[in-house]
Amino acid sequence: MEATAREFNQNASRILAAAERGERVTVTKNGRVVATLSPVTTETVAAYPTDPMGDDEEGPVFYSGSTVDWSAGRGSYLEGFGA
């Protein structure tokens, strides 16, 4: 639905009722869009995703620590790299 600023001013309750029913309303002034009214959803959306992997309890777990045993000496972890 599209309405001019003057129509919106004169028929605000009718236009807001249309938005409440689910219509998207574009308000124009002198031929250019100045506002868009859209229905409000009651769906709750988190501001930041809390679990990007979903609810999978068996998903991968990443640790910030190193898993390389540096105490083994230079030869053991460099084998196969030509060192």
N, C-alpha and C positions, 0 to 999 in steps of 0.2 A: 504494500500500500504506500502511496505517496501523498503527502499533504504539504501545502504551502505554510509558511509561518503564520499567515493570517488565518488560514483554515485551522491550524493547530490551536491558535489563540481562541478562536470562536467555538471550537468543538473538541476541546482537550479531553473531556470525559469520554466521548465516543472513541476518540483515537487511542486513548489509554486502554479502553476496554478491548479494542482490537489487538493491541499488544499483549494484553492479558490472555486473550484467546490463543495466542501463539503466532500472531502475524508480526512481521518485521515492518516497521514504519519508517520511511525516509522523509525528513522534513527539509524543504527547500526554501531559500529566500533569494529572490531576484534570479531564479533559474539555477542556482548552485546549491549543492547539498551542504547543509549546516549541522544536521544531527541525524542520528539513526537510533530509533527506539527498538529494542528487542526484548522478547520475553525473558524473565529471570528464571533460571533453572534451580531446582531445589537439590540437584546433585552436588554432593560435596567433593571437591577436588583438592588434593593436597597441594600446597604451594610448591613443595619440592618432593620428588619421588623418594619414598622411604626405603623401598626395596626394589631395585631395578631388575632383579632376577625373578620377581614374583614370589609366590608362596612355596616354592620348591625347597623342601627341607634337605634334599639330597644334592643341591646345587654346589658348585665349587666354592671353596673357602680360600681367600687370599690372605697371606700374612705379610706383614711389613718387614720382618726379620730375614736375614740371609740364611739359606739352607746349605751353603757350601761349607765343608769342614776345612778351614784354612790351616789348621794345625797339622794336617797330614803331610805337609811338605810339598815342595814345588812339583815333583815328578808325578804324584798321583792324580792331581786334577788337570794336568796338562798332557797326559797320555793321549795319543791320537792326534795331537795338534802339531806334531813335528818338533816338540821341544825336548 
